[in-house]
Amino acid sequence: MTAFLKSTKIEYKKSVVSWVERYFYAPSVADRLLSYCLYPLSLLYCFTVWLRYKAAKETDCRIPIISVGNLTVGGSGKTPLVSALASTFTAPCIILRGYGRHSSGLLVVKDSQGIHCDVKQSGDEAMIYAQKLSKAVVIVSENRMDAIAKAQQMHCEVVFLDDGYSKHNIKKYDILIDIATPNTFCLPAGPFRERLWRGKTAYIAQEERTFKRNVTYKNLTSAMLLVTAIARPERLQPYLPKGVVGHRYFPDHYYFQKEELEQMLHESGAASLLVTYKDYVKLADFNLPLSLMDLDVEVSQELQKNIQAYVNNLKAYSPSHTRS
């Protein structure tokens, strides 16, 4: 009975997430009508968020801080873009909230000594950074200012905030990934969490112009079941290899159970599970046949030069940051 209730809850959540993603990014006529009905609430929401922006007092933390985010809800490719940018530095720190983690407070996921927790404590995105960026410090914290202070104590040279645009109290270089959608309203009528407010500057990054995705595959088999828990999983469609016999989509940041994956393999007749790296960090210890679809990005020279110029300018009047 417990298993049935859990399965029902998961299916309900999946259907809700699927509807919301369609409503935001591929609305039907009925969805558009609902958006217009909710528009007065959007105006109230947007005004409230604007007031929070106007009330914020920007603090110079005396360390180069680069935020990569987007104005809308849902996935946008922040993690691979942060990874690509941070990999060009010798002592970077990645700071993120750690959404979906089974812990709270400030946690140093990785430092020069290695990884200090499991994926449930860190969250899936933090573990991606910890495993992929050998030179990076990775910190999860609800309070970004505390995490930045910790990064300074650890002598990091630059901080990358994963999804930090809304932290208007922090002086930083903002990069916003542009997500195309026909619905341009704020929540709840549309997908926008914030606007690019007057007085704010940000580098607008666009896929194919600012960055291009590169996909590498490992352990491909002739029959693979795509299993993933990422936002807007339809983004994977152009990159799927031959041999995919079906798919199972789960809510973003979902933590899988080994038994349910074994059942999916059995029912589908697949030889392996095809997963993204975000899923892989949660499944690697299950001892199941996994095929990996790893998406990285190649960043434009323009953005790389802008980032380096920003960091160099701050270093010109700030103490040097070298990790001991």
N, C-alpha and C positions, 0 to 999 in steps of 0.2 A: 504494500500500500504506500509506504514511504517513497519507494522508487517510482511508483506511478505518479504520485503528487509532484515529485521533483521533475520528472519528464514533462508533465503537463505544464509546470511553471516555466521550464526552459522553452517549450514550444510557444507558449503565450508570449514570452519576452521576445523570442525571435520574430514572431509575427508583428509585434508592436514596432520593433526596431526596423523591420523591413518596410512597414507602412510609413514610418517617420522619414526614412531615407528617400522613399519615393515622393512623399509629400514635399520635402525640401528641394530635391534635386531633379525630379522628373514628374512634376505634378500633373494630375489629370484635370479635367474641367471641374469636377467636384472638389478636388483639392484646392484649386485656385479660388473657388467660391468660398471655401472655408477660410482661406488666407485673408480674403477681404473682410470676412466677418470678424476675424481676430485682429485686424489691423489697429483698432483703437488700443488694444492691450499692448501691441508692439510699440506704439508711440509712447505709452507710459513706461514700458520697460526701457526703451532707448533713452528716454529723458532721465530715468533713474541712473543708468550706467554713465550717461554724460555728466551728471552731477558728481558722481564718484571720481570721474576723470578730472573735473575742474577742481575738486577739493584736494586732490593729491599734490603733495609737495615733493618734487624730484630731489633725490639724494644722490650725490656723487660718491660712489663706493671706492674710488681710487684704484680701480682695477678695470681693465677692458671687459665689457659685458656685451654679449651679442645674443639677442633673442630671436628665435625662429618660431614662427607661429602662423596662424591664419585667423581670419575674422569669423569664419563659419564653424558650426559644429561638425564633427565627423573627421574622418581621416583625410590627410592632405599630402603625406610624404615628408612630414617633419623629421622623423627619426633618421632616414637615410641621408637627408640634407645636412642635419646636424653632424652626423657621423663623418660625412665627407669633408665638411669645413673644419671640424675639430682635428681630423687626422693630419692636417698640415702644420699643427703646432706641436712643440715638444713637451709642454706641461699644461694641457688644457684641463678644465673641470667642467663636467656636464651636471647641471642641476635641473631636477624636475620634481614634480609633486609625487610621482610614483602611483598614478591612478590604478586602483584595483588591488593594491598590495594589502597583505594581511599584517600590517604593522602601522605604527604612527610615529610622529616626531621626526627628528633629524637622524638619518642613518647613512653612514659612509658605506656604500655598497662595494666600492673598489678603491684601492689606493696603490701605491708602488709595491706593496707587499702582496697584493692579490685581491681576490674576491672574498668578502667576509660574510655573506649570507646566501640564502637560497632565493629562488625566483618568487616564491610567495611573499617573502619579506620585502623584496626590492620592487616587485612589479615587473611585468614582462618587458616594457620598454627600457627600463633601467638596466635590466640584465643584458639586453642587446648591446647597449653601450659598453657594459663591463666586459663582455666577451669579445667584442669587435675592436675596441680601442685600447691597445696594449699600454699606451702612455698616459691615458686619461684617469683622473679621479672622477668617480661617479657618486653623487650625493642625492638622496631623495629627502624632501622636506616640504611640509605645507607652508612653512615660513621661508620665503626665498632670501630675505635679508640675513637670517641666521645661517643659511647655507652658504651665502656669499662670504660672510665673515669666516666661516670654517675653511672655505677654499683659500682665503688669504692666509690663514694660519698654516695651511699646508703648502704655501709658497707656489700656488698655481699662477701661471702667467696670464691666463685669459679664462673667462667664464662664458659658457654657453647655456642660456636658459631655454629649455624645451617648453614652448608654449607660454612665453612670458610677456606678450604684448600688453595684457591687461594690468601688469604691474607698473602702473604709471608713476609710482613713487621711486622707481629705480632709474637712474640715468643709464641709457644703453643704446646700442645700435639695433634698430628693429628691422627684421626681415619678415615680410608677410607673403605667404604663398597664396597666389590668386586661384580661387576655385570657381569655375564657371557654373552658374546656376540661373535658371530663368526666374527663380523666386528671390527677389532682392530685399525682402522685408526682414526686420529683426524678429527675434523670438517673441511670442510663439507663432506668429504668422509666417515666419520664414526662418532660414538657418543662421542669420547673422547674430553673433553674440555681442559684437561691437561694431562701430564704424571707425574709419580712419579720421579721427577728430581733427578739426581745424587747430593748427598749432602743433600737431604731431607730424613727424616725418618718418617715413619708412621706405625701405627698398622693396618694391613689389616684384616678387619672383614668380616666373611663369614656367611651367613645364614645357620642354622643347626649346625654350628661349634661354632661360637661366640655368636650367639643369635638365639632363636627359637620363632616363633610367637605363641601367644595364642589368641584365638578368643572367645569373649563373645557376646551373642545375647540378645536383649531385644525387647519385644513386637512383637514377630514373629506371622504372620498370615498364613492362608492356601493358600493365593494367594498374592505374593509380586512382585512388579516391581522394579528391581534394577536400581537405578538412581545414577550416580556418576560422579564427576568431579575431577578425580585424574589422574596422569600420569600413563601410561601403565596399564589400568584397568583390563586387562586379568590376572593380578596377583591375582585378587580376586577369580578366578574360583575354586581353591581347597578348598575355605572356604565357599562357598555358601551353605546355608541351604536348606532343602526341601521346596518346595512351590514357587520357583521363576518362574514366568510365562513369563518373558522377561527382556530385559535390554535396557537402554538408556545411552549411554556414551557421556560426554561433555568434552570440552577442560579443561585441568588442571587449577584450580583456578576460574572456571566459576561461576558467580553469577546468581543464578536462579531467575526466576519470578514466583510468586505464581500461576498466571493464567496458565502458560505453564505446571506446575506440575499438576494442577487440570485437565487439558485436557488429560495429559498422563494417569492419574488414570482412567478417564472416558473411554478412548479409549481402554485401556488394560484390563479393568474389574477387576483390582487388588484391594485388600482390603487395601493395604498399600504400601508405598514406602520403599524399603530396601536401606539404605544408610550407608556409613562409617561415622566415627566421623568427618572427614574433611568436609563432606557434611552437617552433622547434625548441626554444629555450624552456618551454613548459613540458615538452614531451620527451626530451632527450634521455631521461632516466627510466622511461617506461619499457625499454627493451622491445620496441615494436619496429617493424620494417618501415622506415621513413625515407621519403624522397624529398629533397629540399629544393625549393625555388627561392633563391636569395636575390632580392632586389637592392641594388646600390645605385648611386647617381654620379654622374659626371657634371661638375659645376663649371659654369662659364668663367672665363678669365676675368671678365668685368667684375663679377661679384667677388671673386677671390682677391683682386686688387683692392677693391673697396674695403674689404674686411682687413686686409693687411695694413692699409693706410690708416684706418681707424685705430687699430691696435698700436701702430708705430707712433701716431700722434699723441696718444695717451701716455705711452711709455716715455715720451720726450720730457714730460714734466712730472712723472710719477716714479717712485722708487722701482728698481728692477725687480722682477718676480722670477726667481729660479727655484725649483724644487730641490730641497736638500736630500 
